[in-house]
């Protein structure tokens, strides 16, 4: 197998089913449009984003049962190189439903079946054999997995000289930062928890991010500010990019699209000022499409150019 500059890891992927309906009424059958199926899960979405920008990545994920086979086919249909790790339990499904009467989106997510110790070891072995520049571990862990799992991945990456990007939350993220990452993308709420305060205002995000950098927990912190945009922080620079005002149809995959845009830009050797612009452009473009479709490349490029003129 050829070497890739970017590898993404998804330990808890999903087969995402999206639909729409008119009016949510309890105790009644809700007539829904025929569903659209997409391959989901953090790392898979990051690989999809990279592919839409013309980049390449190796997409590593677990796969089980009939839903897993369908997931594999969907990823391969995107033209992405895959390494599926076979597991006993079926890959989970998620449901995203849009009420056309109110434009309210309902997202039903499931935790994913437990991975056995041997299955977890297969993932670690797959990562241990990688020769890459960037490793992106994105998404949740399955129920029953130890919160230290991503920390083990971080340690493997560190020992191999791989730049590790972690995009998860809660205790799993806190444990991972004990070993340290190259790039971290929290929102302001997650950042507040990481620095041990109740709340952080947008204008305080850069200082809070720098405390993580000063502790050696991350080299680059990109704080998502929601509709306000995002700020990239290193020990030397702070770069804020406002979010463009676009018609929003779905926020599913916007964060993963942002990560994908940034990692692609990093792999292309682009300056950090452009890295954060690509991230905001891809994340914003993803919200312009319904369901779980992520972004269209033309939308992302147009927004990137527009942000450069601001």
N, C-alpha and C positions, 0 to 999 in steps of 0.2 A: 504493500500500500504506500502511495506517495505521502510525503510529509506536507502538512498544511501549516501556514503561519498562525491560523486561528483554529482552535478546537472548542466546541461548546459541549457542556455536560448537562443532561437533564435526567435526574434520578427519579422524578415523579411526573412523567409526561401525561398528557391527556388527549383523548379524542374529543375535540370541541364541536358541539352541535349547536348551531344558532338558528333562530327562527323569529317570526314576528306574529303579532295577533292584534285584535282590537278589543280592548276592554277586559279588565281582570275582575271576574265576578266569582266569589267563593261558592262552592257547592254546585257549580255548573261546569259543563264541558267547555273548554276554551278551544275554539277552532284556530289552528296554527297553520302557517304556510309551510310547504315542504322544507325540511331542514337543509342547511348547508353544513358540510363536515370539513373541519380543518384540523391539521396537526397542531397540538398545543403543548404548552409547557415552556418555562422560561428559556432554556437553552435552545430548544427547537425554534422558538420565535426569533431569537437572536440570529441563528443561522439563516432563517428565512429573510430577515432584514438585510443581512450581509449579501445574500444572493441577489436581492433586488437592486443593490447598488453596484452589482457587477463583480463582487468579491467571491472568494471561495472559503469554505470552512469544512472541517470534519465534524459531523453532528453525532455525538455519542449519547445514547439514551437506552433506557430499559424498555422491554417490549414483552407483553404476555397476552395470550389468548387471541380471540378473533379481533378484538379491538386493537390489540397490538399490531396484528398483521395489517389492518386497515391504516393504522398510524404510519407504519413503515412505508406503505405504498404512497401515502400522501406526501411524506417528506421527500421520497425519491422523485415524485412527480415535479417537485420544485427544482430538480436538478442539483440536489445537495448530496454530497458523499456521506454515507451513513455507516455507523458501527452500532448495530442493535445488540444489546445484551439480553439474552433470553432469560425470562423469569417465569416462575410458576403461575402466579396470580395474574388475572386479566388486567390490562391497562385500564385505568379509570376513564370515565366519560364526564364531561362538564356540559351544562346547558346554559345558553345565553338567550334570553327572550326579550324582544322589544315590543312594548305596547305602543302601537302607532297612534292611538288616541291622545296619549300624553307625552310621547317621546321618552318615556321612562324605561330604563333598561334593568332587567332582573338577571342576576348572575348566580347560578346554582353550582357550587363547586363541591367536589368530594375529596376526601383526604388521601385516598390511594391505599391499596392493600400493603401489608407489611412485606418488606424484603427480608429474606432469611440471611443469616450470617454468611453462608457461602455466596449468596447473590451480591451482598454488599462487598465481599472480598473480590468478586469478579470486577466490580466497578473500580476498586482501588488498583487492581492489577492492570486494568485497561489504561488508567491514568498514568501508572508508573512506567508504562512502555512508550509514552508519548515523546515525540521530538517536535516541539512547536515553540512559537514565541509567546502566544497569548492563549490562556485557558480561561474560559468563561463558565463558571458554575452558577446557574440561574434557576430560580424556582424553589418550591417547598420541598421538604423531605417527606417521605411517606410516614404514616403513623407507625410508631414503634422504633423508628430509626433514632440512634443517639444524636443529640444536638452537636456532638463533637465531630460528626462525619465530615462536614465541609472543612473543618479545621485540619483533619487528616489530609484532605485533598490539598489544602494550602501548604502543608508541610512538604508534601511530595513535590509540588510545584516549586517551592523555595529551594529545595535540594537540587532540583534539576535546572535552575536558572530560568524558569518560566514565569512570565508576568501573569499573576493570577487576579482575575476580576470576579468578585463575589456579588451576587444580587439576590439576596434572600432577606430574612427578617427574624426578629425575636432572638431567642437564645442561640439558635444556630449561627446567626450573624455575630453575636457578641463573642461566642467561642472562637469563631474564625478570626476575628480581629486580634485575639491574643497571640496568634501566630503572625498575622499581618497579611495585607493584600496590596496589590499594585493600584487598583482602582476600586472605588466604592461609590454606589449611587443610592443614598438614602433620600427619603423625603424629609420634610422638616420634623414631622412627628417621630419618625424613626431616629433621626439625628438627635433629637432631644433625649430619647431613651439611652442612646449610646453615650452621651456625655453626662447623663445622670441629672437632668433637670426636667421640670414639669412641662415647660413650653418654650419654644424658640420662635421669635418673630423673624420674618424674612430678612430684615436688615441685620440680624445677628447670626445668620447662617454661616457666613464666611469665618467669623471668629470661632464658632463652635466646631466647624470642620477642621480648622487649623489645630485645635487641641488634639484631635485624633492623629493628625500628621506629626505633631510634636512628640507624641507617644510612640511613634514608629508603627502605628497600626495601619496606615495607608500612605501611599505616595501622592495619590490624586483622589480628591473627594469631589464628586459632582452632586450637588444638592438640588433635588427637584422641588421647585416652588409652585407646582401646579399651574394654574392659569397665569401666574406671574412670570414663568420661565424657569431658568435654572442658573446656578452659579458654579463654576469650576474653581477649585482651590488647590494650590500646591503650597509648598513652603515659601515660594518666591512670587507667585502671581495669584490674582483674583480676577476672574473673567465672568461677567454677568451677561446673559443673553435673554431678552424678553421673549415671551411666547407670542407668536403671531396670532391674530384674531381670525380663526377659521371656523367654518360651520362644523359643529361637533355631532357625530352620529353614534360613536362608540369609543369608550376609553380602553377596551380590551386590547392588550398587547402594546399600548403606547409606551410603557416603561421599557419593555423588551426591545421595541423599535429604537428607542433612545440609546440603549446600550449597544445594540447592533450597529447603529450609525457611528457611535463613538469608537468602537473597537475597529470597525472597518477603516475609519479615518486614521487611527493610530497605526494600523498595519500598513497604510499607504504612506506613512511618514509625514503626515500633515501636522502643522503647528497646533498647539493646544487651543489657540483661539478659534481655529477652524474645527477642531474636534468637538468642542461644545456646541458650535453652530450646527454641525451635522446632527448631533444628538437631539437638539431642540427641533430641528427641521423634520427629522424622521418621526419623532414622538408626536409632533403636532399633526403631521400628515396622516399618521395612523388613526387619529380621532375623526378623520373626514370620511371614513368608510364604515359601513354597518358590520355588526357582528364581530367576527374574529379574523377579518381579512388583512390586518396590518395596513401598510401604506403602499401607495403607488409610487414608483421611482420618479416619475415626472413631477408629482406633487412635492416630494422631498427636495428635489433639485431646485424647483422654483422657489420654495420657501427658503432654502439655503442661500440662494442668490439675493432674495429680498432682505434677509437678515443681515447680509453683508453690506447692504446700503443704509442700514439704520445707524 
